[in-house]
Amino acid sequence: MSLVEEKIRFTVRQWSSMYRGRVSYLFETPEERIEQGATNVYPSASTIKLLIAVEACRQIDSGVILVQQTIAVKQSDLVGGDGILHVYPYLPTVTVKELVLLMLILSDNTATNMLIDLLGQDRIQACINDLGLENTQLNRQMMDAQAAVEGRDNVITAADLLTCLKVLYREDVLSKDSRDFLKGSLLNQRMRDKLPSMLNEECFILNKPGHLRGITHDCGVLVTHHKRCYAVVLIDGLEHNEYGRRLIADLGRIISEVLTQ
């Protein structure tokens, strides 16, 4: 067992001795893969938005939709939770590019639902299947409380999220323009209180977090000038989300310290 794996496992054990919650994680560099419960299924929260963004870019690349295509914002589209579109009900139209940016950078739920309607929920699930994500399902739109009560939740695993993150660097799924667009969007992520919050100053991250009551996740690519690490941490069963946030921040710090040694 490597020193970094020892640090990660010790940190998670110490946390688990103090707090209630289920933790899965997966960290991968070219030299090492460190994991616990990587195939355990969790409610996805907003991490599923990364898959929606990939399908949006697939449809842009294939010409099904246009990046500057405008879409009317209807009053019936507006939902609460994360984001800003619901507090700007007078905004008449947005472009596809703006919807993806809002979804990734601010985790905007209205933008996400508009994209699901535009792209097609079945086509997003087909994209998930094409990527080989066996345990990921998009079963409902954001803020659909009734669907959640009925058990139709969106689910994901750490292993599936890591595969999705690798799409940012693969040349066989998306065009270079689409990959650069997604990487730039995630680099400008505004929710930076988990994996990014205690990074070594020589390290930067492209990340997409997610949270619901009792659930807090983050996934991303930690990068230095010569190293890259894919990182996913999923936590549920929390009494208070802050407890999970602190653990994810600690794990991000440990990984960044190793990458910059």
C-alpha positions as a Markdown table, in Angstrom:
| # | Residue | x | y | z |
|---|---|---|---|---|
| 1 | Met | 0.0 | 0.0 | 0.0 |
| 2 | Ser | 1.4 | 3.4 | -1.0 |
| 3 | Leu | 1.8 | 6.3 | 1.4 |
| 4 | Val | -1.0 | 8.3 | -0.3 |
| 5 | Glu | -3.4 | 5.3 | 0.0 |
| 6 | Glu | -2.5 | 4.9 | 3.6 |
| 7 | Lys | -3.3 | 8.6 | 4.2 |
| 8 | Ile | -6.6 | 8.3 | 2.4 |
| 9 | Arg | -7.8 | 5.2 | 4.2 |
| 10 | Phe | -6.7 | 6.6 | 7.6 |
| 11 | Thr | -8.6 | 9.8 | 6.9 |
| 12 | Val | -11.8 | 8.0 | 5.9 |
| 13 | Arg | -11.5 | 5.6 | 8.9 |
| 14 | Gln | -11.0 | 8.5 | 11.3 |
| 15 | Trp | -14.0 | 10.3 | 9.8 |
| 16 | Ser | -16.2 | 7.2 | 9.9 |
| 17 | Ser | -15.4 | 6.7 | 13.6 |
| 18 | Met | -17.0 | 10.2 | 14.3 |
| 19 | Tyr | -19.8 | 10.6 | 11.8 |
| 20 | Arg | -22.6 | 8.5 | 10.3 |
| 21 | Gly | -22.5 | 8.1 | 6.5 |
| 22 | Arg | -21.6 | 5.8 | 3.7 |
| 23 | Val | -18.5 | 6.8 | 1.7 |
| 24 | Ser | -17.2 | 5.6 | -1.6 |
| 25 | Tyr | -14.1 | 7.0 | -3.4 |
| 26 | Leu | -12.0 | 6.5 | -6.4 |
| 27 | Phe | -8.7 | 8.2 | -7.2 |
| 28 | Glu | -6.7 | 7.3 | -10.3 |
| 29 | Thr | -3.4 | 8.5 | -11.7 |
| 30 | Pro | -1.3 | 6.7 | -14.4 |
| 31 | Glu | 0.6 | 5.0 | -11.6 |
| 32 | Glu | -2.1 | 4.1 | -9.1 |
| 33 | Arg | -5.8 | 3.4 | -8.5 |
| 34 | Ile | -7.2 | 3.8 | -5.0 |
| 35 | Glu | -10.8 | 2.9 | -4.3 |
| 36 | Gln | -13.4 | 1.9 | -1.8 |
| 37 | Gly | -16.9 | 1.0 | -2.9 |
| 38 | Ala | -16.4 | 2.3 | -6.4 |
| 39 | Thr | -19.4 | 0.3 | -7.8 |
| 40 | Asn | -21.8 | 1.1 | -5.0 |
| 41 | Val | -24.8 | 2.9 | -6.3 |
| 42 | Tyr | -25.7 | 6.4 | -4.9 |
| 43 | Pro | -28.3 | 9.0 | -5.7 |
| 44 | Ser | -26.5 | 11.1 | -8.2 |
| 45 | Ala | -27.6 | 14.6 | -7.1 |
| 46 | Ser | -26.1 | 17.1 | -9.5 |
| 47 | Thr | -23.2 | 14.9 | -10.7 |
| 48 | Ile | -25.5 | 13.5 | -13.3 |
| 49 | Lys | -25.4 | 16.9 | -15.0 |
| 50 | Leu | -21.9 | 16.0 | -16.3 |
| 51 | Leu | -23.5 | 13.2 | -18.4 |
| 52 | Ile | -26.1 | 15.6 | -19.7 |
| 53 | Ala | -23.4 | 18.0 | -20.8 |
| 54 | Val | -21.6 | 15.2 | -22.6 |
| 55 | Glu | -24.7 | 14.3 | -24.6 |
| 56 | Ala | -25.3 | 18.0 | -25.3 |
| 57 | Cys | -21.8 | 18.1 | -26.9 |
| 58 | Arg | -22.4 | 14.9 | -28.8 |
| 59 | Gln | -25.5 | 16.4 | -30.4 |
| 60 | Ile | -23.6 | 19.6 | -31.1 |
| 61 | Asp | -20.8 | 17.7 | -32.7 |
| 62 | Ser | -23.2 | 15.7 | -34.9 |
| 63 | Gly | -25.2 | 18.8 | -35.9 |
| 64 | Val | -28.5 | 17.7 | -34.2 |
| 65 | Ile | -28.5 | 21.0 | -32.2 |
| 66 | Leu | -26.5 | 24.2 | -32.6 |
| 67 | Val | -24.4 | 25.7 | -29.9 |
| 68 | Gln | -25.9 | 29.1 | -30.5 |
| 69 | Gln | -29.4 | 27.8 | -30.9 |
| 70 | Thr | -31.8 | 29.9 | -28.9 |
| 71 | Ile | -34.5 | 28.5 | -26.7 |
| 72 | Ala | -37.4 | 30.3 | -25.1 |
| 73 | Val | -37.5 | 30.3 | -21.3 |
| 74 | Lys | -41.1 | 29.6 | -20.3 |
| 75 | Gln | -42.6 | 30.2 | -16.8 |
| 76 | Ser | -43.4 | 26.5 | -16.6 |
| 77 | Asp | -39.7 | 25.7 | -17.0 |
| 78 | Leu | -38.7 | 27.5 | -13.8 |
| 79 | Val | -37.8 | 25.3 | -10.8 |
| 80 | Gly | -36.1 | 26.1 | -7.6 |
| 81 | Gly | -32.9 | 24.8 | -6.0 |
| 82 | Asp | -29.5 | 25.7 | -7.4 |
| 83 | Gly | -29.1 | 28.2 | -10.2 |
| 84 | Ile | -30.2 | 31.6 | -11.2 |
| 85 | Leu | -32.7 | 31.2 | -14.1 |
| 86 | His | -35.6 | 30.9 | -11.7 |
| 87 | Val | -34.8 | 34.3 | -10.2 |
| 88 | Tyr | -34.7 | 35.9 | -13.6 |
| 89 | Pro | -38.2 | 35.0 | -14.9 |
| 90 | Tyr | -38.0 | 37.9 | -17.4 |
| 91 | Leu | -35.2 | 36.4 | -19.4 |
| 92 | Pro | -36.8 | 35.6 | -22.7 |
| 93 | Thr | -34.3 | 33.2 | -24.3 |
| 94 | Val | -31.1 | 31.4 | -23.7 |
| 95 | Thr | -28.7 | 29.6 | -26.0 |
| 96 | Val | -27.7 | 25.9 | -25.8 |
| 97 | Lys | -24.2 | 27.1 | -24.8 |
| 98 | Glu | -25.6 | 29.2 | -22.0 |
| 99 | Leu | -27.7 | 26.4 | -20.7 |
| 100 | Val | -24.7 | 24.1 | -20.5 |
| 101 | Leu | -22.6 | 26.7 | -18.8 |
| 102 | Leu | -25.3 | 27.5 | -16.3 |
| 103 | Met | -25.8 | 23.8 | -15.6 |
| 104 | Leu | -22.1 | 23.1 | -15.0 |
| 105 | Ile | -20.9 | 26.3 | -13.4 |
| 106 | Leu | -23.9 | 27.1 | -11.2 |
| 107 | Ser | -25.6 | 23.7 | -11.2 |
| 108 | Asp | -28.7 | 25.5 | -12.5 |
| 109 | Asn | -31.7 | 23.1 | -12.2 |
| 110 | Thr | -33.9 | 25.0 | -14.7 |
| 111 | Ala | -31.2 | 25.0 | -17.3 |
| 112 | Thr | -30.7 | 21.3 | -16.7 |
| 113 | Asn | -34.4 | 20.5 | -17.2 |
| 114 | Met | -34.5 | 22.6 | -20.3 |
| 115 | Leu | -31.6 | 20.6 | -21.7 |
| 116 | Ile | -33.2 | 17.3 | -20.8 |
| 117 | Asp | -36.3 | 18.4 | -22.7 |
| 118 | Leu | -34.2 | 19.5 | -25.7 |
| 119 | Leu | -31.8 | 16.6 | -25.9 |
| 120 | Gly | -34.4 | 13.9 | -24.9 |
| 121 | Gln | -34.1 | 11.8 | -21.8 |
| 122 | Asp | -33.9 | 8.6 | -23.8 |
| 123 | Arg | -31.0 | 10.0 | -25.8 |
| 124 | Ile | -29.1 | 11.0 | -22.7 |
| 125 | Gln | -29.6 | 7.5 | -21.2 |
| 126 | Ala | -28.4 | 6.1 | -24.6 |
| 127 | Cys | -25.2 | 8.2 | -24.2 |
| 128 | Ile | -24.8 | 6.9 | -20.7 |
| 129 | Asn | -25.1 | 3.3 | -22.0 |
| 130 | Asp | -22.8 | 4.0 | -25.0 |
| 131 | Leu | -20.1 | 5.1 | -22.5 |
| 132 | Gly | -20.4 | 1.7 | -20.7 |
| 133 | Leu | -21.8 | 3.2 | -17.5 |
| 134 | Glu | -23.7 | 0.2 | -16.3 |
| 135 | Asn | -25.0 | 1.6 | -13.0 |
| 136 | Thr | -25.9 | 5.2 | -14.0 |
| 137 | Gln | -29.6 | 6.1 | -14.8 |
| 138 | Leu | -31.3 | 9.4 | -15.5 |
| 139 | Asn | -34.8 | 8.6 | -14.3 |
| 140 | Arg | -36.2 | 12.1 | -13.6 |
| 141 | Gln | -35.7 | 15.8 | -14.0 |
| 142 | Met | -34.3 | 18.0 | -11.3 |
| 143 | Met | -36.6 | 19.0 | -8.4 |
| 144 | Asp | -39.2 | 16.4 | -9.3 |
| 145 | Ala | -40.2 | 15.5 | -5.8 |
| 146 | Gln | -43.0 | 13.2 | -6.8 |
| 147 | Ala | -40.7 | 11.1 | -8.9 |
| 148 | Ala | -38.3 | 10.8 | -6.0 |
| 149 | Val | -41.1 | 9.7 | -3.7 |
| 150 | Glu | -42.0 | 7.1 | -6.2 |
| 151 | Gly | -38.5 | 5.8 | -6.3 |
| 152 | Arg | -37.6 | 7.1 | -9.7 |
| 153 | Asp | -34.3 | 8.6 | -8.7 |
| 154 | Asn | -31.1 | 9.4 | -10.7 |
| 155 | Val | -28.3 | 7.1 | -9.7 |
| 156 | Ile | -24.6 | 6.8 | -10.3 |
| 157 | Thr | -21.4 | 5.2 | -9.0 |
| 158 | Ala | -17.8 | 6.4 | -8.5 |
| 159 | Ala | -16.5 | 4.1 | -11.2 |
| 160 | Asp | -19.1 | 5.5 | -13.7 |
| 161 | Leu | -18.2 | 9.1 | -12.9 |
| 162 | Leu | -14.5 | 8.4 | -13.3 |
| 163 | Thr | -15.2 | 7.0 | -16.8 |
| 164 | Cys | -17.3 | 10.1 | -17.6 |
| 165 | Leu | -14.4 | 12.4 | -16.5 |
| 166 | Lys | -12.1 | 10.6 | -18.8 |
| 167 | Val | -14.2 | 11.7 | -21.8 |
| 168 | Leu | -12.7 | 15.1 | -21.3 |
| 169 | Tyr | -9.4 | 13.8 | -22.6 |
| 170 | Arg | -10.5 | 11.0 | -25.0 |
| 171 | Glu | -10.5 | 11.8 | -28.7 |
| 172 | Asp | -13.1 | 9.2 | -29.7 |
| 173 | Val | -16.2 | 10.6 | -28.0 |
| 174 | Leu | -16.2 | 14.4 | -28.5 |
| 175 | Ser | -14.6 | 16.9 | -30.8 |
| 176 | Lys | -11.6 | 18.9 | -29.5 |
| 177 | Asp | -13.8 | 22.0 | -29.4 |
| 178 | Ser | -16.4 | 20.2 | -27.3 |
| 179 | Arg | -13.8 | 18.8 | -24.9 |
| 180 | Asp | -12.2 | 22.2 | -24.5 |
| 181 | Phe | -15.6 | 23.8 | -23.9 |
| 182 | Leu | -16.4 | 21.3 | -21.1 |
| 183 | Lys | -13.0 | 21.6 | -19.5 |
| 184 | Gly | -13.2 | 25.3 | -19.5 |
| 185 | Ser | -16.7 | 25.2 | -18.0 |
| 186 | Leu | -15.6 | 22.9 | -15.2 |
| 187 | Leu | -12.5 | 24.9 | -14.6 |
| 188 | Asn | -14.8 | 27.9 | -13.9 |
| 189 | Gln | -17.0 | 25.9 | -11.4 |
| 190 | Arg | -18.3 | 28.3 | -8.8 |
| 191 | Met | -19.1 | 25.6 | -6.2 |
| 192 | Arg | -15.6 | 25.1 | -4.8 |
| 193 | Asp | -16.2 | 24.1 | -1.2 |
| 194 | Lys | -15.3 | 20.4 | -1.5 |
| 195 | Leu | -12.4 | 19.0 | -3.5 |
| 196 | Pro | -11.1 | 22.4 | -4.6 |
| 197 | Ser | -11.3 | 24.1 | -1.2 |
| 198 | Met | -7.8 | 23.2 | 0.2 |
| 199 | Leu | -5.8 | 22.4 | -2.9 |
| 200 | Asn | -2.1 | 23.1 | -3.0 |
| 201 | Glu | -1.6 | 26.4 | -4.9 |
| 202 | Glu | 0.2 | 24.6 | -7.7 |
| 203 | Cys | -2.8 | 22.4 | -8.4 |
| 204 | Phe | -6.0 | 23.3 | -10.2 |
| 205 | Ile | -9.2 | 21.3 | -10.7 |
| 206 | Leu | -12.0 | 20.7 | -13.2 |
| 207 | Asn | -14.9 | 19.6 | -11.0 |
| 208 | Lys | -18.7 | 19.0 | -10.7 |
| 209 | Pro | -20.1 | 18.6 | -7.2 |
| 210 | Gly | -23.6 | 17.6 | -6.2 |
| 211 | His | -25.7 | 17.7 | -3.0 |
| 212 | Leu | -29.1 | 16.9 | -1.6 |
| 213 | Arg | -30.2 | 16.6 | 2.0 |
| 214 | Gly | -27.9 | 14.0 | 3.6 |
| 215 | Ile | -25.9 | 13.6 | 0.4 |
| 216 | Thr | -22.8 | 15.3 | -0.8 |
| 217 | His | -20.5 | 14.4 | -3.7 |
| 218 | Asp | -17.7 | 15.8 | -5.8 |
| 219 | Cys | -15.8 | 14.6 | -8.8 |
| 220 | Gly | -13.1 | 16.1 | -10.9 |
| 221 | Val | -9.7 | 16.1 | -12.5 |
| 222 | Leu | -6.9 | 17.5 | -10.4 |
| 223 | Val | -4.1 | 18.8 | -12.6 |
| 224 | Thr | -0.6 | 20.1 | -12.1 |
| 225 | His | 1.9 | 21.0 | -14.9 |
| 226 | His | 3.0 | 17.4 | -15.2 |
| 227 | Lys | 0.5 | 15.2 | -13.4 |
| 228 | Arg | -3.3 | 14.4 | -13.5 |
| 229 | Cys | -5.5 | 12.6 | -11.1 |
| 230 | Tyr | -9.2 | 11.7 | -11.6 |
| 231 | Ala | -11.0 | 11.9 | -8.3 |
| 232 | Val | -14.5 | 10.9 | -7.2 |
| 233 | Val | -16.0 | 11.0 | -3.6 |
| 234 | Leu | -19.6 | 10.0 | -3.0 |
| 235 | Ile | -21.2 | 10.3 | 0.5 |
| 236 | Asp | -24.8 | 9.7 | 1.6 |
| 237 | Gly | -26.6 | 8.9 | 4.9 |
| 238 | Leu | -25.3 | 12.1 | 6.5 |
| 239 | Glu | -26.9 | 13.8 | 9.5 |
| 240 | His | -25.4 | 17.1 | 8.4 |
| 241 | Asn | -23.9 | 17.7 | 4.9 |
| 242 | Glu | -21.1 | 19.8 | 6.4 |
| 243 | Tyr | -19.6 | 16.7 | 7.9 |
| 244 | Gly | -19.2 | 15.1 | 4.4 |
| 245 | Arg | -18.0 | 18.4 | 2.9 |
| 246 | Arg | -15.1 | 18.5 | 5.3 |
| 247 | Leu | -14.0 | 14.9 | 4.4 |
| 248 | Ile | -14.1 | 15.6 | 0.7 |
| 249 | Ala | -12.0 | 18.7 | 1.2 |
| 250 | Asp | -9.5 | 16.8 | 3.3 |
| 251 | Leu | -9.2 | 14.1 | 0.6 |
| 252 | Gly | -8.7 | 16.8 | -2.1 |
| 253 | Arg | -5.9 | 18.3 | 0.0 |
| 254 | Ile | -4.1 | 14.9 | 0.4 |
| 255 | Ile | -4.3 | 14.2 | -3.4 |
| 256 | Ser | -3.1 | 17.7 | -4.3 |
| 257 | Glu | -0.1 | 17.5 | -1.9 |
| 258 | Val | 1.0 | 14.2 | -3.6 |
| 259 | Leu | 0.6 | 15.6 | -7.1 |
| 260 | Thr | 2.8 | 18.6 | -6.3 |
| 261 | Gln | 5.6 | 16.8 | -4.5 |
